[in-house]
Amino acid sequence: MVTFNEFSTVPSLLRNVIENIHKPEETFLIHKNGAKWEDISFKDTLSRADSVSAFFLEKGIIKGDRLGLMIENSPEYVYYDQGIQQIGAINVSIYPTLSEHEVAYIINDSGIKALLVGNPFLFKKVVKIAANCSALQYIIPTFSDFEKIIIPADVNAEIIPFKTLVEKSVSEAEHKQINQRRREVLPADISSLIYTSGTTGTPKGVMLTHNNFVENVNVCLQQIPVIDETETFLSFLPLSHVFERTATYHVCCAQGCKIAFAQSLELLAKNMGEVRPTIMSCVPRLLERIHDKAIKSGTAAGGMKAKIFNWALETGKNYREAKEAGKSGGLVLGAKKAVAEKLVFSKIKEKTGGRLKFMLSGGAALPRNVGEFFGDLGIKVLEGFGLTETSPVMAVTEYHRQVYGTVGRIIPGIEVAIQDIETKEMISIQTHDTFKEDFECAEGEIIVRGHCVMKGYFNKPAETAEAIDKDKWFHTGDIGRYYKGNLQITDRLKNMIVNAYGKNVYPTPVENIYLKSPKIDQLFLIGDKRDYITAIIIPNRETLQETFDLTEAFFLEEASFIDNQEIKEWFEKDIKKISNELAKFERIKNFIIKRNPFDIDEGEITPTMKVKRRVVEKKYIEAINSMYEEMVEAD
């Protein structure tokens, strides 16, 4: 376990590793270089970071200056981040998927002086807007042949290859200056500005301090003490998002774990088999896809193979439930579990590399049935909860105690309260130390105070005061309660649907129930101020294509929605069946089927894959209204 004393800032964590945990020559980063995976040591990482530091010191960068990154996960991200943070500069990571307008806004709002750019596509995006970004002095491409890209004549920023930075020799005097600057970085200083993607409004720069990050890592390692210096993490979620930054990158910097960078989402399954990670952070959507593919693969052939698969799942469920109840399961169930492991579970686990200790799911609610499925297989999935504004972790599942459908126990050192939405009275205030396995309370808004709460929104005092009240409580905008001592998320306050009869419907849990259908990839609930609930369904493309023998041309048709009665009736069977699990006012009465998923380039979803409710409802208002008109005519 790391001792957090003098190592209380982000750039000091790796120094602790090579002083107290690993030899400098041992592997820290792993990435695919051509056809081979290449190891990069702690020593080489810090040497390249020092070169980056020396470059920016030479350019006159001072403590508090904002330096940006718009790059996919890679060793270059680490060299640059470590290099700028140890001289007191602030990391401003920009989602690579953002539009030119959004990128320009962030560069100008934060005053980015230098921007690391990861590929030709992003480079072209940046040079198109650079003339309108007065603070931007340096554009730093990490790739070769950037000279072949035409640069607009009005670009004033100097273009310098990243190779120039990392290959810069560092003099003894520069080393002393770097060490001095690192000592001057204080826990209360801003480490990073992370711009909230937000489903509404203008992005806001969340100011997170070194203490926010380091203390969040410290208490998470206390809560999940099974993470040690031998782990290999596979990183694929964007480091521009706070979840991957803390749960993978900063944890590995603190504990001395290896970080392997996946090549892409498309190659993730292949990379898992090659790297054989022991831990990885993920989002519910990935787990849902693994779940769907496993079910389909196990049952598609029918006959004996499907019977064995279903028997194995039932055995796994019985074994899991016995263990959760504190029972041994007995010799017979134990023997059955061993057979299920050999015939079914081991084959699924092998596709993940066969060494997974656990996966950490965050960013959205994990459907309970998906969590239980992995539990039945013997693959542990821990859930966490938090926001960019909370560094991010507020609660996380304990390794030895899991309550499916919750996001775990409150982390040490903070208070998390449930506040009545209407009266603003406190329903319950809980901490790590007040945990009781049987504690439950009513729903309300989740609010938090303590070491995880941000310093505020950059240059936005009014918005900061609105989010953090006079008693230092940060208002998350999430609805939840305590269930069996653990925090349970119901939905977002802004997402709540109030129907025409005053009934409250929380979309997320309802959507997750309908997602049990293997035919559905995404589902978006509608019904605010309306008589009943309807939905936009995004089909599971592969399943739809196979069932109706559709060509790729079908998905390229101009119409946004599928107008095919046979396909609608096919979905209707599952909708009607699943609706029985819900209260009548929560059930879908009509739906439309969107030909293709919601698109980030169309502004329909955020970079963290959250649907922008107002945008979607406004964009497809005609199709939505037609659903309600159909029902009126039918009545």
N, C-alpha and C positions, 0 to 999 in steps of 0.2 A: 504494500500500500504506500502511496506517495505521502511524504510529509510536506504539508503545505505551510511553509513558514516564509523563508526568503523567496521561495518559488511561487509568488502570488500574482504574477502577470503572465499573459499568454506567451511572450517570447522567452520567459524564464523556465517554462516547463521542460523543453527539450534539454536545456542545460542540466536540469536535475536528473534526467534520464541517463546522460553520459557520465554524470558524477556518481550516481547511486544505484543504477539499475542495469544498464548495458554497457559493453565496451563500445567506443566510438565506431569501430569497424563493422559492428553488427548491422544487419539489415533493418531499415526503417520503411522505405517505400519500395513498391513493386509495380512495374508497369510493362505493358506490351511494347516492345521495340521491334518492329517488323514482325517476324514470325515467332520471336522468343520473348519470354518474360525476363525482365532485367531487374536485378536488385540494386538498390541505392542505399548506402549506409547513412547512419546518423552523422558521421563525420563529413561526408560529401554534401549532405543536405545543408548542414550549418555553414560549410565553406562557401557554398553557392549563395546562401542567404547573406553572408558577410559581404560578398561581392556586390550584391544588390544594394546593401546598406551603403557601402562605400560609394557607389555610383550616385545615389541620391544625396549623400552628404556633399559630394562634389558639386551637385547641381543646386545646393542651397536649401534643400528640404529641411524644414524645422519641425519640432514637436507640434502635433495638432494638425499638420497639413493633411488633406485628404488625398489618398492615392487609390485609384480604382482598378478593378479586375473584371473583365468580361471574357470568361474562359471556361471551358469544360473542366471537370476534375482531372488533375494531372499533377506530376511532380512540380511543374512550373508554378502552379498555384501556390504550393507550399514554399518554394524558394522565395517567391515574391512576397507572400504574406509574412513569413518569418523575417525577411530582410527589412520590410518597411516598419513592422511593429516594434522591432528592437531598437529603432531610432525614434520611436514615439509618434510615427505617422499613423493615420487611421485608415483601416481597410474599408473600402466601399465596393462591395461585390454587386455586380449588376447581372440579373438573369439574362443569359444569352438569347432567350426567346422573346424578350421585350421588343416593342416596335421602335422605330427610329425616334418618334416623338417622345416616347417614354424614356428612352436612353438619354436623349438630349435634356429632358427635364431633370433627371437624376444628376447628370454631370453638372448642370448649372446650379441646381439647388444645393448640392453638397460642395461645389467649388473644386471638383477633381482637377488636380494639376497634371497627373500622369495616368495613363490607362493602358493596362496590359490586355492584349487582344489575342484570342486563341486560334482563329482560323480565317481563311480568306473571306468567307461570307460575312463574318462579324466585322472584319476590317473594312470591307466596303460600306457596311452600315455606318461605321464610326466616321470614316472620312467624308461621307455625305453630309453629316451634321456638324463636323468639327468647326467649321467657320462660324457657327452660331453658338459656340461654347467658348466664351472669352477666357475662362480660367485655364483651359486645357493647354498645357505646354508641350507634353510629350505623348506620342502614340507609340506603343511598344508591341509590335507583332512577335509572336513566339514561333512562327512558321517561316520557312525559307521562300524565296521567290516573290516576296511581297512587292518588290520593285516593279514587277510586271503589271501590277494593278494601277490604273490611271488615277492620279490624285487630283482633285479639283484645284484650280489655281488659287482659290481664296482660302485654302487651308494654311493657317499660320503655325500650327503645332509641328514640332520637329518629330520626324519618324526615326526611331532608333530600334534596331533588332534586339530582341531579348538576349541573344547570344553575346552581345556587347556587354550587357550587365553581368551575366553569370560568369563570364570569362575574365572579368576585370581583376587584375592582381591587386591585393590589398597590402598596403605597407604597414609597418609596425605602428606608425603614428595613427593610421586609420583604424587599426584594431583597437588601440587605446581609446580612440574617440567613440567607436561603436560600443565598447564595453561601458564607457562612461554614460553614453546616451541610454543604454539599456538599464543602467542603475537608476536613471532619472525617471523612468516610466513607473508611475504609481498605480496601485490597485484601483484608485478612484478615477483614473484617466480613461477617456473613451478609447476602446479597442476597435470598435467597428460601427459603421452606420449600415443598417440593413433596411432597405426600403420595403415597407409592407406592400404586398400586391393588392390587397383589399378588393372586395367585390363591389365597392362603391367608393366614389370620391377620389381625390388626388393622393398619390402615394406619399407616405410620410417616412422620413428617415428616423428609424429607431436607434437611439444612442445607447449602446451596450458597453459597459465598462470592463476592464480587465477583471475586476472583482466579480462582476456578474458571471462571466464565463468560467473563471477558475473555481469559484465557490459552487457553481452549478455542477461542474465536473466532480469536484470533491465529494459532494453529498450523494451524487448518483453512484459513485464508486462505493460509498458506504452502503447504499441501498441494494446494490447488486455486487456484492463482494467477490463473486466468482470470476470477475474479469481480472486477468493477470497479464504479466508481461510476455507470455508465450502466445497470445492470441494473434490471429490474422483476420483483419476486417476486410471485407470487400466493399469498396465505396462506389456507388453509382448514383445516389440521389445528389442533386446539385449542392455544391459547397457554397453557392450564393444564398442558400436557404439556411436558417439558423439550426434546423434539426440535424442535418448532416454535419454541419460545422461543429456542433457540440458533441453529438452522440457518437460520431466516428473520429473526426480529425482531432478535436481537443482531448477526447478520452485517450486516443493513441499517443498524443504528445505528452500527456500526463503519466500514462502507465507504461509507455515504451512498447506498445503493440505495433505490429506491422500493418501498413495500409496498402492494399492492392487496389489499383484503379481499374474498374471495368472499362472495356473499350466503348461500349454503348449499351443502350437498353436492349437493342436487337440481339446483341451478342452476350447478354447477361447470363443466360442459361449455360452457354458454352464456357464462359469465363468462370462460372461457379465450379464446373467440373475440373477446370485446369488449376485454379487457385486453391480450391478446397478450403474455403474460409471456415473459421470457427464461430464468427459473429458477423452479422450484417444488419444495418438499419434498412428499413423498407417502408413502403406505404401499403395500406389495405388493398389497393387495387391490384398490386402485384400478387399478394397472397390469395386474393379472389381468383385471379387467373390461374395460379398454380392449382388451387382447389378445383376449379372447373375442368382443367385439362386432366387432372388425376382421376376425377369422377368419370369423365368421358372415356379416357383410356381404359379404365378398369371395367367399365360396363358395356362399352360399344359392341363388343363381339358377342355379348349374350352368352347363354349356355353356362357351362361349368366355370369358365373363367370369371364371369360376372358374379356367379354365386359365391365363389371363393373370395372375391374382392369385397362383396357386401358382408360376408361372414367375418372377414378380417376387420372391417370397420366396426362392426357390432361388438366384436371381441375387444378391440381397442377402446371403445367407448365404455364397456363394462369394467375394464381394467382401470381406466382413468378415473372413473367415478368411485371405484372402490378405494383407490389411492387418495383421492381428494377427501373421502370420508374418514381417512385415517386407518383403513383396513389393509390387510396384506393381499386380499384377493383370493387366497387359497392356492393349493397345489394345482387343481384342475384349471382354474382361470389362468394361472401362471404358465401352465403348459400350453394352453390355447394361444396365449399372447406370444409365446416363443415361436409357435408355428406361423402365426399371422405375421410376425416380424420377418421370418425367413421367406415366406411366400410372397408377401405384398409390401410391407413397410420398408424393408431394406432396399428394395428397387427404387422406391420414390426418394428415399434419403440419398441414395447414390447419385441421383441427378443434381443434388445440391452440393455434391462433393463428398458427402458422407462423414463430415467432421463437425457439423453445426452444433454448437453448444446452445445457442438460441438466436432468434431473430427479434429485433426491436421494432415494433410497428408504431408509427406516429403520423401526424399530419391530418388525420381524419379518423372517424370512428371505424373500428373493425367489426364487421357483422359477427354476432355471437356464434352463429353456426360455423363460420369460417375458423374462428379461434378454436372452437371445440374440435373441428375436423383435424387440425394440426396436433392438438392435444391427443386425439385418438391415435394418431400416427406415432406419437412419442417425440414430436418436434416441438420444442418449447417456443412460444411466441409471447414475448413480454410487450405490454402496451404502455405507452407513455402519453402524457398530455401537457400542453403548454402552448404559448404563443411566442412570436418574435419578441414581443415586449416583456416576456418573462424568461428570456435567456437560453433555452425555452422551457426547461423541464419544471413542472410544478408537482407532478405525481408520476410514479412509474411502478409497474408490477414488481413485486418482490420475487426473486427466483424460486423460493421455496413455497410460496403461497399465491395461488392464482384464483381470481374470481372472474370468470368469463363475462364479458359485457361491461367491465369496468376498466379504468385506466390506472388502477393500483393505489398504493399508499402515498400520502403526502410526503414529500422529501423533507429531510431535517432542516431546521432553521427558518421555516416560513410558516405563515398562517394562511389557511384557505377557508374562506367563509362562504356560506350559502345565504344570499340576501333575498328577501321577499321582493318580487318585481314591482308590486303595487305600493306597499307600505314602506319599503326600504328598511324594514326591521330585520335584524339578524336572526336567521332560522337556526344556524349552527356555525361555530368557529372551531376548526380542527387543526391540529398540528401532527407531526410525526409521532410525538410522544403521547398524544391522547388517543392513539389508535386502539379501537376495540373491534374484534371480529364480528360482533353482532350489532354494531351501531348502524342505525338507518335514520334518515330524516326526509322532510318534504323537499320538493323542487324549488329552485330559485336561481338568481344570477350568481355565477361563481366569481368571487372577488378574492384578491390575494395581496399580501404585503410581506416584505422581507427582502433578503439579499438578491432574489432573482429578478426583482422589478427594475425595469429600465431607468436610465437617468432622465429620459423624456424624449420628445420628438424634436429633431434638429430644427432650430429656428421657428418653432411653432409653440410658443408658450400657452396660447389659448387652448389648443388641442391637447396639450399636456395636462393642463388644469382640468379639462373635461374628463380625461381618462383616469387621472389619479386624484382622488378627493382629498380634502383637508386632513383626513386622518391617515393618509398615505396608502389607502386601499386602491389598488389598480382594478378597474372594472373590465373584466374580460369580454363581456357581451355573450358569454356562453351560458346556457342553462344546464343545470345539473343537480345532483343530490349525492348523499352518502348512502352506499348500499354495502352491507357487510363490512363496514369500516373503510371501504375503498371509495374513491371518487368515481362517479358515473356521469357521463356526459349525455344530456338529452338532445340538445340542439343549439344553434345560434339564436340569440334573441331576435336578431334582424330577420332570420329565416322563418320565424314563427308565423303560421297561417291562422288567421282568425276567420272562420267561415261566416256566412250571412246570419247564422243563428247564435253567434258568439262562442262557438266551440273552438278551443285551441288545438291545433294540430302541429306537432313537431315533425317536419319533413324527414329528417335524417333517419330516425328509427323505423318510420314507415317505409321509406325507400329501401332500407337494408333488408326488410322482410320480403319485399317483392324481388330483391336481387337474389333470392334463393333460386329463382327460375334460371336454369342454364341458358335460356333463350335471351335473357336480358343482360346487357353489358353495363348500361347506365339507366337511371330513371330519375326524372325531374318532376316533382309534385307541384301542382297548381291548385288554387282554390281560395285565395285570400278574398274576403268579402263576397264570395260566391256561394251558391246553394250547396254545392258538393265538390268533391275532389276529382280532378282529372290529372293526366300525366303526359309528359313527352317521354317516349321510350327510345333508347338507343339499343338496337339489337346486337346480340353477339354475332358479328359478321360471319365468322366461320360456320357457325351452326345454321344460320339463315341461308347461307350460300349452298351448303350441302343439302339441306332439306328441300329447297325449291330449285336446285340446279341452276343457280344464278351465275351469270358471267360478270366480269369486272365492270363491263359497260353499264350494268344496272346501277352500280354505285356512283357512276359518273354522270347520271342523268341530272338535269338542271333542277327539277322539283326537289325541295327540301324534304318533303315527306312522302312516304310510300302509300300510294293509293291502290291497294290490292286487298280485296275482301278476304281472299283465302289466307293471306298472311296475317291479316288482323284477327281472323277467327282462330288461327294457330296460337297467337299470343293470348287471346281471350280465355282459352282453356286454363292456362296457368294463372292468369289474373284472377279469375273466379275462384279457383281452388285456393290460392294463397290468401285471398281476401277474407276467408273464414277465420283467419288468425287475428283479425283486426276488429276494432269497434266499428259500428256501422258508419259513423261520421268520418272515419279514417279511410274507408275503402274507395278505390278508384272506380268511378262510374263510367268514364270514357277515356280514351287515350288516342294519341297520334304517334306514328312511328317515324322517327327521323332517319333519313337515309344514311347519314354519316355522323360521327361523333361531334360534340361541341368542339369548336376550334379556337385555339389561343390567338391565332392571327386575325380571326374575326372579332376578337374582343369578347368572346362568349365565356371563356374561363380564364382564371388567373394562372400564373406560372406554377402554382402549387395545385393545380387541377381542380380548384373550387369553381363551381358554376356561378356566374354573375347573374343573380336572380333577376334584377331589374332589366338588365340588358337583354336577356333571353326572353322575358315576358313581353318586352316592348317590340323586339325584333319579330317575334312570331305571333303577334297579337291577333292577326286575322285567322290563322290556323287554330289558335286557342279559342277564340270566340266561336268559330264554326263547330267546335266540339260541344259547346253549351247549347248552340242553336239546334244541333242534331238531337240532343236530349229533350229539348222543349217540344220539337216536332214529334218525337217518339211518344211523349206523354199525351 
